[in-house]
Amino acid sequence: MRRAERLYALVDLLRGARRPLSAARLSEEFEVSKRTIERDVQSLQLAGVPIYADHGVAGGYSILREHSLPPLNLTAPESLAVLAGLALLETSPYGAAARRARAKVLAISREDQLAPIDEALGAMFVIDSQPPSVSATALIPEAIAARRVTRLVYASEDGVSETTRDVEAMGLLRGGDSWMFVGWCRLRGGIRGFHLDRIRHLEITHEVFPERDPDVLDADLSRWSTRRLG
């Protein structure tokens, strides 16, 4: 069994196990050494797979099922589409999660598919605007999910001046080659979009704002041809 196939099978086996499986048990299952199993587990953990070890007589490796998806059998074109899509998210607020997901997809990809997929990805190019500050934008998904008011320092288009805004976090908008943070701006009294590369600082306050009528956001977005991703 090739290593990529073994990693896929290892995750699948741990997901279906009712109790932790020891390195010795796994080494017998895959006919490799315990050291190889330990290296495989470490590689999967580094890729973001939620495997943890229970110590003791009945200990072994387990996987957090609620944090993982069922196994996928992707064809080469499907893997290419997923990896290309994740690469486009690397300059978004979900960039870190996209990189972890990319490592997981590569870990379960068949070795005979990797070379043509890598070649196809190498022939794709993206012209992006200046990447936004990671520290500023990484908090945005959390603010949207928790319905929190964010306080941000926003630069003018010419970069000469800055304003401090309290914004009710409502969503993200991809427009052209850049992402925008969308919310109710209390300074302007309406829906506004903030280009991520112009956000100089962002913090999440403790204030949870009352849920606004979704028609308010939909009406503002109706000015453009938009679609929801879910």
Residue frames as a rotation matrix with the C-alpha (Angstrom) as fourth column:
MET 1
0.574 0.819 0.000 0.00
0.819 -0.574 0.000 0.00
0.000 0.000 -1.000 0.00
ARG 2
-0.223 -0.632 0.742 1.32
0.576 -0.700 -0.422 3.42
0.787 0.333 0.520 -0.97
ARG 3
-0.841 -0.211 -0.498 1.74
0.539 -0.380 -0.751 6.04
-0.031 -0.901 0.434 1.74
ALA 4
-0.816 0.575 0.059 -1.05
-0.554 -0.807 0.207 8.31
0.166 0.136 0.977 0.45
GLU 5
-0.054 0.806 -0.590 -3.44
-0.269 0.557 0.786 5.34
0.962 0.201 0.187 0.39
ARG 6
-0.344 -0.143 -0.928 -2.33
0.739 0.569 -0.362 4.33
0.580 -0.810 -0.090 3.89
LEU 7
-0.995 -0.025 -0.098 -2.96
0.079 -0.798 -0.597 7.84
-0.064 -0.602 0.796 5.25
TYR 8
-0.441 0.893 -0.092 -6.43
-0.725 -0.294 0.623 7.84
0.529 0.341 0.777 3.75
ALA 9
0.074 0.461 -0.884 -7.14
0.100 0.879 0.467 4.36
0.992 -0.123 0.019 5.16
LEU 10
-0.705 -0.419 -0.573 -5.74
0.601 0.076 -0.796 5.33
0.376 -0.905 0.198 8.56
VAL 11
-0.889 0.435 0.142 -8.12
-0.457 -0.840 -0.291 8.28
-0.007 -0.324 0.946 8.89
ASP 12
-0.114 0.887 -0.447 -11.01
-0.663 0.267 0.700 6.10
0.740 0.376 0.558 7.70
LEU 13
-0.161 -0.018 -0.987 -10.18
0.421 0.903 -0.085 3.35
0.893 -0.429 -0.138 10.21
LEU 14
-0.915 -0.233 -0.328 -9.87
0.393 -0.346 -0.852 5.77
0.085 -0.909 0.408 13.15
ARG 15
-0.692 0.712 0.116 -13.14
-0.688 -0.700 0.193 7.46
0.218 0.054 0.974 12.22
GLY 16
0.134 0.813 -0.566 -15.01
-0.534 0.540 0.650 4.17
0.835 0.215 0.507 12.28
ALA 17
-0.545 -0.426 -0.722 -13.39
0.315 0.694 -0.647 2.77
0.777 -0.580 -0.244 15.45
ARG 18
0.574 0.819 0.011 -15.49
0.226 -0.171 0.959 2.68
0.787 -0.548 -0.283 18.62
ARG 19
0.896 -0.363 -0.254 -12.43
0.224 -0.124 0.967 2.89
-0.382 -0.924 -0.030 20.89
PRO 20
0.494 -0.783 -0.378 -8.84
-0.806 -0.575 0.137 4.19
-0.325 0.237 -0.916 20.59
LEU 21
0.967 -0.247 -0.054 -6.50
0.188 0.846 -0.499 2.06
0.169 0.473 0.865 18.46
SER 22
0.572 -0.814 -0.104 -2.92
-0.002 -0.129 0.992 1.53
-0.820 -0.567 -0.075 19.59
ALA 23
0.214 -0.611 -0.762 0.12
-0.939 -0.343 0.011 2.05
-0.268 0.714 -0.647 17.37
ALA 24
-0.734 -0.482 0.477 0.81
-0.399 0.876 0.271 -1.70
-0.549 0.008 -0.836 17.66
ARG 25
-0.013 0.832 0.555 -2.71
0.363 0.521 -0.772 -2.55
-0.932 0.192 -0.309 16.46
LEU 26
0.756 0.301 -0.581 -2.43
-0.333 -0.587 -0.738 -0.11
-0.563 0.752 -0.343 13.57
SER 27
-0.200 -0.907 -0.370 1.02
-0.913 0.035 0.406 -1.39
-0.355 0.419 -0.836 12.58
GLU 28
-0.652 0.046 0.757 -0.42
0.079 0.997 0.007 -4.91
-0.754 0.064 -0.654 12.33
GLU 29
0.398 0.914 0.074 -3.37
0.257 -0.034 -0.966 -3.67
-0.880 0.404 -0.249 10.30
PHE 30
0.880 -0.042 -0.474 -1.19
-0.413 -0.562 -0.717 -1.87
-0.236 0.826 -0.512 7.74
GLU 31
0.786 -0.594 0.171 1.83
0.609 0.791 -0.051 -4.20
-0.105 0.145 0.984 7.96
VAL 32
0.299 -0.729 0.616 4.29
0.046 -0.633 -0.773 -1.43
0.953 0.260 -0.156 8.79
SER 33
-0.526 -0.580 -0.621 6.37
0.664 0.176 -0.727 -0.58
0.532 -0.795 0.292 11.85
LYS 34
0.347 0.610 -0.713 5.03
0.922 -0.361 0.140 1.29
-0.173 -0.706 -0.687 14.87
ARG 35
-0.408 -0.596 -0.691 7.46
0.413 -0.796 0.443 4.09
-0.814 -0.105 0.571 14.05
THR 36
-0.914 0.123 0.387 5.89
0.351 -0.239 0.905 4.41
0.204 0.963 0.175 10.58
ILE 37
0.060 0.994 -0.096 2.43
0.871 -0.005 0.491 4.67
0.488 -0.113 -0.866 12.14
GLU 38
0.207 -0.049 -0.977 3.67
0.766 -0.613 0.193 7.35
-0.608 -0.789 -0.090 14.53
ARG 39
-0.808 -0.536 -0.245 5.14
0.241 -0.679 0.693 9.33
-0.538 0.501 0.678 11.60
ASP 40
-0.632 0.655 0.414 1.87
0.566 0.025 0.824 8.94
0.529 0.756 -0.386 9.66
VAL 41
0.320 0.777 -0.543 -0.17
0.942 -0.202 0.266 10.21
0.097 -0.597 -0.797 12.60
GLN 42
-0.153 -0.464 -0.872 2.20
0.537 -0.780 0.321 13.16
-0.829 -0.420 0.369 13.05
SER 43
-0.954 -0.200 0.224 1.90
0.288 -0.402 0.869 14.07
-0.084 0.894 0.441 9.36
LEU 44
-0.232 0.952 0.197 -1.89
0.730 0.037 0.682 13.98
0.642 0.303 -0.704 9.55
GLN 45
0.331 0.307 -0.892 -1.90
0.885 -0.430 0.181 16.10
-0.328 -0.849 -0.414 12.72
LEU 46
-0.567 -0.632 -0.528 0.34
0.366 -0.767 0.526 18.69
-0.738 0.105 0.667 11.06
ALA 47
-0.884 0.305 0.353 -2.11
0.310 -0.181 0.933 18.76
0.348 0.935 0.066 8.16
GLY 48
-0.685 0.615 0.391 -4.89
-0.700 -0.704 -0.119 19.61
0.202 -0.355 0.913 10.61
VAL 49
-0.028 0.673 -0.739 -6.56
-0.101 0.734 0.672 16.21
0.995 0.093 0.048 11.00
PRO 50
0.116 0.132 0.985 -7.90
-0.901 -0.402 0.160 16.12
0.417 -0.906 0.072 14.60
ILE 51
0.436 -0.094 -0.895 -6.18
0.194 0.981 -0.008 12.94
0.879 -0.170 0.446 15.81
TYR 52
0.199 -0.389 0.900 -5.30
-0.894 -0.448 0.004 12.73
0.401 -0.805 -0.436 19.50
ALA 53
-0.333 -0.455 -0.826 -3.64
-0.064 0.884 -0.462 10.10
0.941 -0.101 -0.324 21.71
ASP 54
0.705 0.493 0.511 -5.08
-0.603 0.037 0.797 8.53
0.374 -0.869 0.323 24.86
HIS 55
-0.390 -0.916 -0.092 -2.44
-0.656 0.347 -0.671 7.16
0.647 -0.201 -0.736 27.20
GLY 56
-0.109 0.302 0.947 -2.73
-0.891 0.393 -0.228 4.13
-0.442 -0.868 0.226 29.46
VAL 57
-0.633 -0.157 0.758 -3.48
-0.058 0.986 0.156 0.44
-0.772 0.054 -0.634 29.08
ALA 58
0.089 0.775 0.626 -6.58
0.771 0.344 -0.536 1.00
-0.631 0.530 -0.567 26.94
GLY 59
0.179 -0.070 -0.981 -5.08
-0.198 -0.980 0.033 4.00
-0.964 0.188 -0.190 25.18
GLY 60
-0.256 -0.286 0.923 -4.36
0.849 0.391 0.356 4.63
-0.463 0.875 0.142 21.54
TYR 61
-0.981 -0.124 -0.150 -5.24
0.028 -0.852 0.523 7.01
-0.193 0.509 0.839 18.73
SER 62
-0.064 0.993 0.098 -8.69
0.818 0.109 -0.564 8.49
-0.571 0.044 -0.820 18.18
ILE 63
-0.844 -0.119 0.523 -10.17
0.445 -0.698 0.560 11.08
0.299 0.706 0.642 15.86
LEU 64
-0.631 0.649 -0.425 -12.64
0.006 -0.544 -0.839 13.83
-0.775 -0.533 0.339 16.72
ARG 65
-0.493 0.457 0.740 -15.51
0.841 0.470 0.270 12.85
-0.224 0.755 -0.616 14.44
GLU 66
0.523 0.805 -0.279 -17.42
0.701 -0.593 -0.396 16.11
-0.485 0.012 -0.875 14.87
HIS 67
0.311 -0.482 -0.819 -14.47
-0.324 -0.864 0.385 18.01
-0.893 0.146 -0.425 13.40
SER 68
-0.772 -0.634 -0.040 -14.06
-0.279 0.283 0.918 15.89
-0.571 0.720 -0.395 10.27
LEU 69
0.102 0.780 -0.617 -16.01
-0.972 -0.054 -0.229 15.06
-0.212 0.623 0.753 7.16
PRO 70
0.658 0.133 0.741 -16.78
-0.049 0.990 -0.135 11.54
-0.751 0.053 0.658 5.94
PRO 71
-0.382 -0.890 0.248 -14.18
0.206 0.180 0.962 10.15
-0.901 0.418 0.115 3.52
LEU 72
0.559 0.505 -0.657 -14.33
-0.493 -0.434 -0.754 11.42
-0.666 0.746 0.006 -0.04
ASN 73
-0.051 -0.534 0.844 -13.40
0.630 0.639 0.442 9.62
-0.775 0.554 0.304 -3.22
LEU 74
0.487 0.188 -0.853 -12.44
-0.314 -0.873 -0.372 12.41
-0.815 0.449 -0.366 -5.58
THR 75
0.697 -0.290 0.656 -11.55
0.709 0.413 -0.571 12.01
-0.105 0.863 0.493 -9.22
ALA 76
-0.386 -0.923 -0.007 -8.53
0.897 -0.377 0.229 13.91
-0.214 0.082 0.973 -10.57
PRO 77
-0.440 0.247 0.864 -10.71
0.397 -0.809 0.433 16.72
0.806 0.533 0.258 -12.07
GLU 78
0.681 0.730 -0.060 -12.66
0.337 -0.239 0.911 16.98
0.650 -0.640 -0.409 -8.81
SER 79
0.390 -0.640 -0.662 -9.44
0.862 0.001 0.506 17.19
-0.323 -0.769 0.552 -6.76
LEU 80
-0.603 -0.621 0.500 -8.13
0.775 -0.605 0.183 19.84
0.189 0.498 0.846 -9.15
ALA 81
0.016 0.708 0.706 -11.32
0.280 -0.681 0.677 21.90
0.960 0.187 -0.209 -8.77
VAL 82
0.836 0.295 -0.462 -11.20
0.494 -0.041 0.869 21.66
0.238 -0.955 -0.180 -4.97
LEU 83
0.073 -0.912 -0.405 -7.51
0.917 -0.098 0.386 22.57
-0.392 -0.399 0.829 -4.75
ALA 84
-0.586 -0.234 0.775 -7.88
0.632 -0.731 0.258 25.47
0.506 0.641 0.576 -7.20
GLY 85
0.394 0.829 0.396 -10.85
0.266 -0.516 0.814 26.80
0.880 -0.215 -0.424 -5.23
LEU 86
0.745 -0.182 -0.642 -8.94
0.656 0.027 0.754 26.57
-0.120 -0.983 0.139 -1.96
ALA 87
-0.350 -0.931 0.105 -5.98
0.931 -0.332 0.152 28.40
-0.107 0.151 0.983 -3.52
LEU 88
-0.259 0.335 0.906 -8.30
0.408 -0.812 0.417 31.29
0.875 0.478 0.073 -4.45
LEU 89
0.780 0.624 -0.046 -9.26
0.263 -0.261 0.929 31.59
0.567 -0.737 -0.368 -0.76
GLU 90
0.114 -0.819 -0.563 -5.68
0.966 0.224 -0.130 32.04
0.232 -0.529 0.816 0.46
THR 91
-0.851 -0.397 0.343 -5.98
0.330 -0.913 -0.238 35.84
0.408 -0.090 0.908 0.37
SER 92
0.090 0.946 0.311 -9.36
-0.120 -0.300 0.946 35.77
0.989 -0.122 0.087 2.10
PRO 93
0.019 -0.030 0.999 -10.18
-0.970 -0.241 0.011 35.75
0.241 -0.970 -0.034 5.83
TYR 94
0.845 0.312 0.434 -10.43
-0.413 0.897 0.160 31.96
-0.340 -0.314 0.887 5.47
GLY 95
0.427 -0.743 -0.515 -6.86
-0.740 0.040 -0.672 31.66
0.520 0.668 -0.533 4.18
ALA 96
-0.503 -0.664 0.553 -5.47
-0.863 0.422 -0.277 29.65
-0.050 -0.617 -0.786 7.12
ALA 97
0.085 0.629 0.773 -8.38
-0.415 0.727 -0.547 27.20
-0.906 -0.274 0.323 7.02
ALA 98
0.863 0.221 -0.454 -8.01
-0.494 0.182 -0.851 26.89
-0.105 0.958 0.266 3.23
ARG 99
-0.019 -0.954 -0.298 -4.32
-0.878 0.159 -0.451 25.96
0.478 0.253 -0.841 3.58
ARG 100
-0.546 -0.123 0.829 -5.14
-0.655 0.680 -0.330 23.30
-0.523 -0.723 -0.452 6.19
ALA 101
0.497 0.809 0.314 -7.91
-0.344 0.516 -0.785 21.91
-0.797 0.281 0.535 3.99
ARG 102
0.611 -0.351 -0.709 -5.53
-0.753 0.018 -0.658 21.81
0.244 0.936 -0.253 1.02
ALA 103
-0.500 -0.847 0.182 -3.08
-0.856 0.452 -0.249 19.70
0.128 -0.280 -0.951 3.03
LYS 104
-0.238 0.492 0.837 -5.88
-0.428 0.721 -0.545 17.27
-0.872 -0.488 0.039 3.91
VAL 105
0.796 0.547 -0.261 -6.97
-0.445 0.234 -0.865 16.89
-0.412 0.804 0.429 0.29
LEU 106
0.237 -0.800 -0.550 -3.38
-0.850 0.103 -0.516 16.26
0.470 0.591 -0.656 -0.79
ALA 107
-0.525 -0.474 0.706 -2.94
-0.804 0.548 -0.230 13.72
-0.278 -0.689 -0.669 2.02
ILE 108
-0.027 0.600 0.799 -5.79
-0.130 0.791 -0.598 11.56
-0.991 -0.120 0.057 0.71
SER 109
0.565 0.206 -0.799 -5.09
-0.777 -0.192 -0.599 12.04
-0.277 0.960 0.052 -3.01
ARG 110
0.851 -0.267 0.453 -3.86
0.344 0.934 -0.096 9.08
-0.397 0.238 0.886 -4.99
GLU 111
0.042 -0.953 -0.299 -0.18
0.096 -0.294 0.951 9.30
-0.994 -0.069 0.079 -5.82
ASP 112
-0.486 -0.235 0.842 -0.80
0.804 0.257 0.536 8.70
-0.343 0.937 0.064 -9.53
GLN 113
0.509 0.739 0.440 -3.04
0.835 -0.549 -0.044 11.80
0.210 0.390 -0.897 -9.58
LEU 114
0.510 -0.273 -0.816 -0.65
0.490 -0.687 0.536 14.18
-0.707 -0.673 -0.217 -7.82
ALA 115
-0.553 -0.829 0.078 1.70
0.519 -0.270 0.811 14.84
-0.652 0.489 0.579 -10.76
PRO 116
-0.494 0.384 0.780 -1.00
0.750 -0.266 0.605 15.83
0.440 0.884 -0.157 -13.31
ILE 117
0.635 0.727 -0.261 -2.87
0.754 -0.508 0.417 17.86
0.170 -0.461 -0.871 -10.67
ASP 118
0.237 -0.648 -0.724 0.31
0.499 -0.558 0.663 19.69
-0.834 -0.518 0.191 -9.68
GLU 119
-0.727 -0.513 0.456 1.09
0.627 -0.229 0.744 20.37
-0.278 0.827 0.488 -13.35
ALA 120
-0.049 0.807 0.589 -2.41
0.816 -0.307 0.490 21.75
0.576 0.504 -0.643 -13.98
LEU 121
0.733 0.301 -0.610 -2.28
0.645 -0.592 0.483 23.98
-0.216 -0.747 -0.628 -10.89
GLY 122
-0.164 -0.913 -0.373 1.12
0.560 -0.398 0.727 25.28
-0.812 -0.090 0.576 -12.00
ALA 123
-0.733 -0.055 0.678 -0.48
0.661 -0.290 0.692 26.52
0.159 0.955 0.249 -15.21
MET 124
0.408 0.905 0.123 -3.09
0.786 -0.416 0.457 28.60
0.465 -0.090 -0.881 -13.35
PHE 125
-0.741 -0.671 0.011 -2.35
0.603 -0.673 -0.428 32.21
0.295 -0.311 0.903 -12.44
VAL 126
0.440 0.866 -0.237 -4.24
0.884 -0.369 0.288 34.78
0.162 -0.336 -0.928 -10.36
ILE 127
-0.554 -0.504 0.663 -3.73
0.344 -0.863 -0.370 38.54
0.759 0.023 0.651 -10.29
ASP 128
0.314 0.633 -0.707 -4.67
0.916 -0.006 0.402 39.66
0.250 -0.774 -0.582 -6.79
SER 129
0.619 -0.099 0.779 -4.64
-0.193 -0.981 0.028 43.02
0.762 -0.167 -0.626 -5.12
GLN 130
-0.444 -0.838 0.317 -2.21
-0.515 -0.050 -0.855 43.58
0.733 -0.543 -0.410 -2.26
PRO 131
-0.183 0.383 -0.906 -2.87
0.543 0.807 0.232 40.89
0.820 -0.449 -0.355 0.38
PRO 132
0.519 0.433 0.737 -4.64
-0.339 -0.687 0.642 42.29
0.785 -0.583 -0.210 3.45
SER 133
-0.459 -0.654 0.601 -3.15
-0.803 0.016 -0.596 42.13
0.380 -0.756 -0.533 6.93
VAL 134
-0.393 0.281 -0.876 -3.69
0.156 0.959 0.237 38.61
0.906 -0.043 -0.420 8.25
SER 135
-0.864 0.013 -0.503 -4.05
0.503 0.024 -0.864 39.83
0.001 -1.000 -0.027 11.82
ALA 136
-0.785 0.581 -0.214 -6.77
-0.528 -0.808 -0.260 42.27
-0.324 -0.092 0.942 10.78
THR 137
-0.223 0.745 -0.629 -8.88
-0.899 0.092 0.428 39.94
0.377 0.661 0.649 8.67
ALA 138
-0.752 -0.119 -0.648 -8.55
-0.017 0.987 -0.162 36.60
0.659 -0.111 -0.744 10.47
LEU 139
-0.911 0.401 -0.096 -11.07
0.102 -0.007 -0.995 37.78
-0.400 -0.916 -0.035 13.08
ILE 140
-0.636 0.687 -0.352 -13.82
-0.772 -0.558 0.304 38.59
0.012 0.465 0.885 10.56
PRO 141
-0.372 0.549 -0.748 -15.35
-0.141 0.763 0.631 35.07
0.918 0.340 -0.207 10.25
GLU 142
-0.673 0.081 -0.735 -15.54
0.702 0.381 -0.602 34.86
0.231 -0.921 -0.313 14.05
ALA 143
-0.882 0.336 -0.330 -17.23
-0.145 -0.860 -0.488 38.26
-0.448 -0.383 0.808 14.27
ILE 144
-0.526 0.711 -0.467 -19.82
-0.722 -0.083 0.686 37.30
0.449 0.698 0.558 11.62
ALA 145
-0.393 0.345 -0.852 -20.62
0.242 0.933 0.266 33.97
0.887 -0.102 -0.450 13.28
ALA 146
-0.582 0.087 -0.809 -20.97
0.813 0.067 -0.578 35.56
0.004 -0.994 -0.110 16.75
ARG 147
0.347 0.709 0.613 -22.88
0.706 -0.628 0.327 38.62
0.618 0.319 -0.719 15.45
ARG 148
0.148 -0.424 -0.894 -20.40
0.860 -0.391 0.328 40.94
-0.488 -0.817 0.307 17.12
VAL 149
0.999 0.037 -0.034 -19.74
0.022 -0.927 -0.374 44.63
-0.046 0.373 -0.927 16.61
THR 150
0.248 -0.963 0.106 -16.23
0.968 0.251 0.010 45.18
-0.036 0.100 0.994 15.24
ARG 151
0.798 -0.135 -0.587 -14.14
-0.034 -0.983 0.180 48.32
-0.602 -0.124 -0.789 15.60
LEU 152
0.328 -0.680 0.656 -11.88
0.913 0.408 -0.033 48.94
-0.245 0.610 0.754 12.65
VAL 153
0.063 -0.423 -0.904 -9.49
-0.132 -0.901 0.412 51.59
-0.989 0.093 -0.113 11.39
TYR 154
0.417 0.253 0.873 -10.18
0.766 0.419 -0.487 52.09
-0.489 0.872 -0.020 7.69
ALA 155
-0.551 -0.724 -0.416 -8.00
0.297 -0.636 0.712 53.95
-0.780 0.269 0.565 5.21
SER 156
0.406 0.629 -0.663 -9.35
-0.406 -0.525 -0.747 56.19
-0.819 0.573 0.042 2.48
GLU 157
0.916 0.025 0.400 -8.92
0.311 0.585 -0.749 55.11
-0.253 0.811 0.528 -1.14
ASP 158
0.665 -0.707 0.240 -5.89
-0.165 -0.452 -0.877 57.39
0.728 0.544 -0.417 -1.57
GLY 159
0.294 -0.547 -0.783 -4.43
0.779 0.613 -0.136 56.22
0.554 -0.570 0.606 1.75
VAL 160
-0.397 -0.478 0.783 -4.13
0.055 -0.865 -0.499 59.78
0.916 -0.155 0.370 3.06
SER 161
-0.360 0.367 0.858 -6.70
-0.881 -0.437 -0.182 59.63
0.308 -0.821 0.480 5.87
GLU 162
-0.776 0.138 -0.615 -8.16
0.252 0.962 -0.103 57.04
0.578 -0.235 -0.782 8.22
THR 163
-0.113 0.780 0.616 -11.46
-0.821 -0.422 0.383 56.72
0.559 -0.463 0.688 10.08
THR 164
-0.981 -0.092 0.170 -12.47
-0.181 0.750 -0.636 54.53
-0.069 -0.655 -0.753 13.02
ARG 165
-0.269 0.922 -0.278 -15.71
-0.725 -0.004 0.689 52.66
0.634 0.387 0.670 12.40
ASP 166
-0.630 0.264 0.730 -17.98
-0.416 0.680 -0.604 50.52
-0.656 -0.684 -0.318 14.59
VAL 167
-0.424 0.383 -0.821 -19.43
-0.837 0.180 0.516 47.93
0.346 0.906 0.244 12.22
GLU 168
0.211 0.573 0.792 -22.07
-0.669 0.676 -0.311 45.25
-0.713 -0.464 0.526 12.79
ALA 169
-0.739 -0.663 -0.120 -20.48
-0.545 0.483 0.685 42.24
-0.396 0.572 -0.719 11.07
MET 170
0.281 0.959 0.045 -22.86
-0.646 0.224 -0.730 40.80
-0.710 0.176 0.682 8.47
GLY 171
0.842 0.088 0.533 -20.90
0.250 0.810 -0.530 39.08
-0.478 0.579 0.660 5.71
LEU 172
-0.301 -0.943 -0.146 -18.14
0.020 -0.159 0.987 38.90
-0.953 0.294 0.066 3.12
LEU 173
0.832 0.545 -0.102 -18.32
-0.039 -0.127 -0.991 39.94
-0.553 0.829 -0.084 -0.51
ARG 174
-0.248 -0.871 0.424 -15.96
0.564 0.226 0.794 38.97
-0.788 0.436 0.436 -3.31
GLY 175
0.819 0.514 -0.256 -15.86
0.131 -0.601 -0.789 41.76
-0.559 0.612 -0.559 -5.86
GLY 176
0.754 -0.574 -0.321 -13.49
-0.553 -0.289 -0.781 41.64
0.355 0.766 -0.535 -8.83
ASP 177
0.153 -0.796 -0.586 -10.06
0.125 0.604 -0.787 40.70
0.980 0.047 0.192 -7.53
SER 178
-0.803 -0.470 0.368 -10.63
-0.258 -0.282 -0.924 41.59
0.538 -0.837 0.105 -3.87
TRP 179
-0.259 0.685 -0.681 -12.67
0.828 0.521 0.209 40.70
0.498 -0.509 -0.702 -0.82
MET 180
-0.493 0.176 0.852 -14.83
-0.357 -0.934 -0.014 43.14
0.794 -0.311 0.523 1.13
PHE 181
-0.827 0.265 -0.496 -16.11
0.562 0.365 -0.742 42.98
-0.015 -0.892 -0.451 4.70
VAL 182
-0.453 0.763 0.461 -19.81
0.043 -0.498 0.866 43.90
0.891 0.412 0.193 4.68
GLY 183
-0.458 0.355 -0.815 -21.76
0.886 0.258 -0.385 45.27
0.073 -0.898 -0.433 7.65
TRP 184
0.643 0.709 0.289 -23.87
0.621 -0.704 0.345 48.03
0.448 -0.042 -0.893 9.10
CYS 185
-0.496 -0.859 0.131 -21.57
0.676 -0.476 -0.563 51.01
0.545 -0.191 0.816 9.60
ARG 186
0.269 0.626 -0.732 -22.72
0.947 -0.309 0.084 53.04
-0.173 -0.716 -0.676 12.59
LEU 187
-0.531 -0.518 -0.671 -20.68
0.372 -0.854 0.364 56.04
-0.761 -0.056 0.646 11.47
ARG 188
-0.980 0.122 -0.160 -22.46
-0.197 -0.419 0.887 56.24
0.042 0.900 0.434 8.10
GLY 189
-0.372 0.900 0.228 -25.79
-0.545 -0.014 -0.838 54.78
-0.751 -0.436 0.496 9.25
GLY 190
0.633 0.607 -0.480 -26.07
-0.749 0.324 -0.578 52.16
-0.196 0.726 0.660 6.53
ILE 191
0.794 -0.342 0.503 -24.67
0.364 0.930 0.057 49.05
-0.487 0.138 0.862 4.85
ARG 192
0.574 -0.688 -0.444 -21.07
-0.805 -0.573 -0.155 49.53
-0.148 0.446 -0.883 3.77
GLY 193
0.919 -0.392 -0.031 -18.39
0.368 0.885 -0.285 47.34
0.139 0.251 0.958 2.20
PHE 194
0.673 -0.740 -0.004 -14.80
-0.601 -0.550 0.581 47.61
-0.432 -0.388 -0.814 3.42
HIS 195
0.652 -0.531 -0.541 -11.92
-0.322 0.452 -0.832 46.47
0.687 0.716 0.124 1.22
LEU 196
0.913 -0.258 -0.316 -9.79
0.407 0.591 0.696 44.12
0.007 -0.765 0.644 3.28
ASP 197
0.048 -0.985 0.167 -6.52
0.945 -0.009 -0.326 45.64
0.323 0.174 0.930 2.06
ARG 198
-0.222 -0.088 0.971 -7.61
0.008 -0.996 -0.089 49.03
0.975 -0.012 0.222 3.44
ILE 199
0.889 0.457 -0.008 -8.41
-0.022 0.060 0.998 47.76
0.457 -0.887 0.064 6.95
ARG 200
0.008 -0.955 0.298 -5.46
-0.466 -0.267 -0.844 48.88
0.885 -0.132 -0.447 9.06
HIS 201
-0.952 -0.239 0.193 -6.69
-0.276 0.391 -0.878 47.44
0.134 -0.889 -0.438 12.36
LEU 202
-0.008 0.980 -0.198 -9.68
-0.496 0.168 0.852 45.40
0.869 0.105 0.484 13.46
GLU 203
-0.970 -0.214 0.117 -10.85
-0.206 0.462 -0.863 44.20
0.131 -0.861 -0.492 16.85
ILE 204
-0.247 0.911 -0.331 -13.96
0.345 0.402 0.848 42.38
0.906 0.095 -0.413 18.03
THR 205
-0.550 0.145 0.822 -15.90
-0.709 -0.601 -0.368 44.13
0.441 -0.786 0.433 20.77
HIS 206
-0.972 0.219 0.084 -17.99
0.113 0.753 -0.648 42.35
-0.206 -0.621 -0.757 23.41
GLU 207
-0.373 0.888 -0.270 -21.22
-0.603 -0.453 -0.656 43.83
-0.705 -0.082 0.705 22.03
VAL 208
-0.762 0.304 0.571 -23.65
0.565 0.742 0.360 41.45
-0.315 0.597 -0.738 20.33
PHE 209
-0.836 0.440 -0.328 -25.90
-0.505 -0.850 0.149 43.47
-0.214 0.290 0.933 18.06
PRO 210
-0.004 0.915 0.403 -29.62
-0.235 0.391 -0.890 42.68
-0.972 -0.098 0.213 17.51
GLU 211
-0.555 -0.192 0.810 -30.20
0.622 0.551 0.557 40.72
-0.553 0.812 -0.186 14.32
ARG 212
-0.528 0.321 -0.786 -31.17
-0.515 -0.857 -0.005 43.03
-0.676 0.403 0.618 11.48
ASP 213
0.603 0.784 0.146 -33.76
-0.235 0.350 -0.907 42.31
-0.762 0.513 0.395 8.83
PRO 214
-0.214 -0.752 0.623 -31.88
0.462 0.484 0.743 40.29
-0.861 0.447 0.244 6.15
ASP 215
0.531 0.480 0.698 -33.81
0.840 -0.189 -0.509 42.22
-0.113 0.857 -0.503 3.50
VAL 216
0.843 -0.278 -0.461 -31.69
-0.178 -0.952 0.249 45.27
-0.508 -0.128 -0.852 4.37
LEU 217
-0.199 -0.974 0.111 -28.51
-0.281 0.165 0.945 43.52
-0.939 0.157 -0.306 3.24
ASP 218
-0.199 0.180 0.963 -30.23
0.767 0.640 0.039 41.83
-0.610 0.747 -0.266 0.28
ALA 219
0.825 0.563 0.048 -31.55
0.486 -0.663 -0.570 45.18
-0.289 0.494 -0.820 -0.94
ASP 220
0.509 -0.718 -0.476 -28.06
-0.523 -0.697 0.491 46.70
-0.684 -0.001 -0.730 -0.83
LEU 221
-0.450 -0.740 0.500 -26.49
-0.079 0.591 0.803 43.75
-0.890 0.322 -0.324 -2.64
SER 222
0.338 0.684 0.647 -29.20
0.626 0.349 -0.697 43.83
-0.702 0.641 -0.310 -5.31
ARG 223
0.635 -0.174 -0.753 -27.26
-0.469 -0.861 -0.197 46.66
-0.613 0.478 -0.628 -6.97
TRP 224
-0.381 -0.819 -0.428 -24.86
-0.906 0.241 0.347 44.01
-0.182 0.520 -0.835 -8.27
SER 225
0.508 0.444 -0.738 -25.22
-0.594 0.801 0.073 40.57
0.624 0.402 0.671 -9.75
THR 226
-0.439 -0.661 0.608 -24.39
-0.893 0.247 -0.376 38.51
0.098 -0.708 -0.699 -6.67
ARG 227
0.375 0.519 -0.769 -24.89
-0.295 0.853 0.432 34.92
0.879 0.065 0.472 -5.62
ARG 228
0.512 -0.152 0.845 -24.67
-0.843 0.100 0.529 33.19
-0.165 -0.983 -0.077 -2.26
LEU 229
-0.390 -0.750 -0.535 -22.09
-0.772 0.582 -0.254 30.43
0.502 0.314 -0.806 -1.82
GLY 230
-0.993 0.073 -0.097 -24.41
0.113 0.847 -0.520 28.33
0.044 -0.527 -0.848 0.31
